[in-house]
Amino acid sequence: MVIIKQLLSEAQVTSFRDSLNHVPWLDGKTTAMGMASSVKQNAQANPDDDKVKQLTNQLLGIFGANPKLVSAALPHRIFPPAFNRYTTGETYGFHVDAAIMRMPNSQDVLRSDMSMTTFLSDPDTYQGGELVIQTEFGEQRFKGQAGDAILYPSSSLHKVTPVTKGQRLAAITWMQSLVPNGAIRETLYQLDQSIQALLQNPHIDREELDRLHHIYHNLIRQNTQV
């Protein structure tokens, strides 16, 4: 799991929230696949609405321009983000995301390797609504600041606890990675983060950095599926 602090700026969060106040919303059950529909109680912005499409494209542009996100996910395809709203009493029980998703208005499909939640509500404006992810180390709970995002394996069981007060807004999306093996993808991410940190050190020899870059890109060549 990778937490991306302030994927959206404060101004961007405000703009998204203001825009979402003026779009049509649907029952979230209509967009859930398989068994997930029986545990989903929320609302989703109508993906066919022109304003929602505009917000989706804007968010996709932000995703593609974020170095940490690209480093962690190495995305090949990104599903158009969906905007979810939870009000008092609404929740999304434990579920696993569908392994294969059909891209909207297309015959193309996406294998969901990574899921990502981008928080749009300030955590002190609602109670409950935690994102809970089951991991080999036990349940991990997240309630990010507005603008923060968390990237996690789509294969994991996860849920959103009931909102008991206020309103929780978030954007969710799924990504097919160029590197399908999660362990290798994690290793590549850690290597890239180390390289980026070393780039900030003026005392590091350029030849050493070139050697690390050589290793990193050759590992990607060996493990990429396109």
C-alpha positions in Angstrom: 0.0 0.0 0.0 1.2 3.5 -0.9 -0.1 6.7 0.6 0.2 9.7 -1.7 -0.1 12.9 0.4 -1.9 15.8 -1.3 -2.4 14.2 -4.7 -4.9 17.0 -5.0 -4.2 20.5 -3.8 -6.6 22.3 -1.5 -7.8 24.4 -4.4 -8.4 21.3 -6.5 -10.3 19.6 -3.7 -12.6 22.6 -3.3 -13.2 22.8 -7.0 -14.1 19.1 -7.2 -16.4 19.3 -4.2 -18.2 22.4 -5.6 -18.7 20.7 -8.9 -20.0 17.5 -7.4 -22.8 19.5 -5.7 -24.3 20.1 -9.1 -24.2 16.7 -10.8 -26.8 13.9 -10.8 -26.2 10.9 -8.4 -27.3 7.3 -8.8 -27.7 4.4 -6.4 -24.3 2.9 -6.0 -25.7 -0.7 -6.2 -26.2 -0.2 -9.9 -22.5 0.1 -10.6 -21.3 -2.7 -8.3 -20.3 -6.1 -9.9 -21.2 -9.5 -8.6 -21.5 -10.1 -4.9 -20.3 -6.5 -4.1 -23.7 -5.1 -5.0 -25.3 -6.8 -1.9 -23.1 -4.9 0.5 -22.9 -1.6 -1.2 -24.9 1.3 0.2 -23.8 4.6 -1.2 -24.4 7.0 -4.1 -22.3 7.4 -7.3 -22.1 10.4 -9.6 -23.7 9.5 -12.9 -20.8 8.6 -15.1 -22.8 9.5 -18.3 -23.3 13.1 -17.2 -21.1 15.5 -19.2 -20.0 17.4 -16.1 -19.0 14.2 -14.4 -17.0 13.1 -17.5 -15.2 16.4 -17.4 -14.3 15.9 -13.8 -13.2 12.3 -14.6 -10.8 13.5 -17.3 -9.4 16.2 -15.1 -8.7 13.7 -12.4 -7.1 11.3 -14.9 -4.7 14.1 -16.0 -3.7 14.7 -12.4 -3.1 11.0 -11.9 -0.8 10.7 -14.9 1.2 13.7 -13.8 2.0 12.4 -10.3 5.5 10.9 -10.1 4.9 8.8 -7.0 1.7 7.3 -8.4 3.3 6.4 -11.6 6.3 5.0 -9.8 4.2 2.8 -7.5 1.6 1.6 -10.0 3.4 1.7 -13.3 0.0 2.1 -14.9 -0.8 0.6 -18.3 -4.5 1.4 -18.2 -6.5 3.4 -15.7 -10.3 3.0 -15.3 -12.2 6.3 -15.4 -12.5 7.4 -11.7 -15.9 7.1 -10.1 -17.1 9.6 -7.5 -18.8 8.1 -4.5 -20.8 9.8 -1.7 -21.6 8.3 1.7 -24.1 9.9 4.0 -25.4 8.9 7.4 -26.0 5.1 7.6 -24.3 4.3 4.3 -21.5 1.8 4.1 -19.8 -0.6 1.8 -19.1 -4.0 3.3 -16.2 -6.3 2.8 -15.7 -7.1 -0.9 -13.0 -7.7 -3.5 -12.8 -5.7 -6.7 -13.6 -7.5 -9.9 -10.5 -8.9 -11.5 -11.5 -7.9 -15.1 -13.4 -4.7 -15.9 -14.7 -3.5 -19.2 -13.7 0.0 -20.0 -16.8 2.3 -20.5 -18.1 2.6 -24.1 -15.3 0.2 -25.3 -14.6 -3.4 -26.0 -11.3 -3.1 -24.2 -10.9 -4.7 -20.8 -8.7 -3.9 -17.8 -7.2 -6.3 -15.3 -7.5 -4.6 -11.9 -4.0 -4.9 -10.3 -4.2 -1.7 -8.1 -7.1 0.2 -6.6 -6.9 3.7 -5.4 -9.1 5.9 -3.2 -8.7 9.7 -3.3 -10.3 11.4 -0.3 -12.3 14.5 -1.1 -13.8 15.3 2.3 -12.0 16.7 5.3 -11.9 13.9 7.9 -13.3 16.1 10.7 -16.5 16.8 8.7 -17.8 13.2 9.0 -17.7 10.4 11.4 -17.1 6.7 10.5 -16.4 6.1 6.8 -13.0 4.6 7.3 -11.4 2.6 4.5 -10.5 -0.8 6.0 -8.1 -3.1 4.1 -7.3 -6.6 5.1 -3.6 -7.4 4.8 -1.3 -10.2 5.9 -0.5 -8.0 9.0 -4.1 -7.6 9.9 -6.7 -4.9 9.2 -5.3 -1.5 8.2 -7.6 1.6 8.6 -7.4 4.8 6.7 -9.2 8.1 6.9 -7.1 10.4 4.8 -7.0 14.2 4.6 -8.9 15.8 1.7 -6.6 15.4 -1.3 -4.7 12.4 0.0 -4.9 9.1 -1.9 -4.1 5.5 -1.0 -3.1 2.9 -3.6 -3.6 -0.8 -2.6 -3.8 -4.2 -4.3 -7.2 -4.8 -5.9 -6.9 -8.4 -4.7 -7.4 -7.4 -1.1 -10.6 -7.6 0.8 -11.7 -4.1 1.9 -14.7 -2.1 3.1 -15.9 1.4 4.1 -17.3 1.5 7.6 -20.7 3.1 8.1 -20.8 6.9 8.1 -22.5 7.9 11.3 -22.5 11.7 10.8 -21.8 14.0 7.9 -20.9 13.2 4.3 -17.9 11.3 2.9 -16.9 12.1 -0.7 -14.2 10.2 -2.5 -13.0 9.2 -6.0 -12.1 5.6 -6.7 -10.3 4.0 -9.6 -8.5 0.8 -10.7 -5.3 0.4 -12.6 -3.8 -2.3 -14.8 0.0 -2.2 -14.2 2.7 -2.8 -16.8 4.2 -5.1 -14.2 1.5 -7.6 -13.1 3.6 -9.2 -10.3 2.9 -7.3 -7.1 6.2 -8.2 -5.4 8.3 -7.2 -8.4 6.3 -4.0 -8.7 7.0 -3.2 -5.0 10.7 -3.8 -5.5 10.8 -1.5 -8.6 8.9 1.2 -6.6 11.4 1.1 -3.7 14.4 1.1 -6.2 12.9 4.1 -8.0 12.2 6.0 -4.8 15.9 5.5 -3.8 17.1 6.8 -7.1 14.9 9.8 -6.8 16.2 10.5 -3.3 19.8 10.1 -4.5 19.2 12.6 -7.3 18.7 15.3 -4.7 22.2 14.6 -3.2 24.8 16.8 -5.1 27.6 14.6 -3.7 26.4 11.4 -5.4 28.5 10.5 -8.5 26.6 10.6 -11.7 28.1 7.4 -12.9 26.6 5.5 -9.9 23.2 7.0 -10.7 23.5 6.0 -14.3 24.3 2.4 -13.2 21.1 2.4 -11.0 19.0 3.7 -13.8 20.4 1.0 -16.0 19.4 -1.7 -13.6 15.9 -0.2 -13.0 15.0 0.1 -16.6 16.3 -3.3 -17.5 14.3 -4.8 -14.7 11.2 -3.1 -16.1 12.0 -4.5 -19.6 12.2 -8.0 -18.1 8.9 -7.8 -16.2 6.7 -5.7 -18.3 3.6 -6.9 -20.2 2.1 -4.6 -22.8 
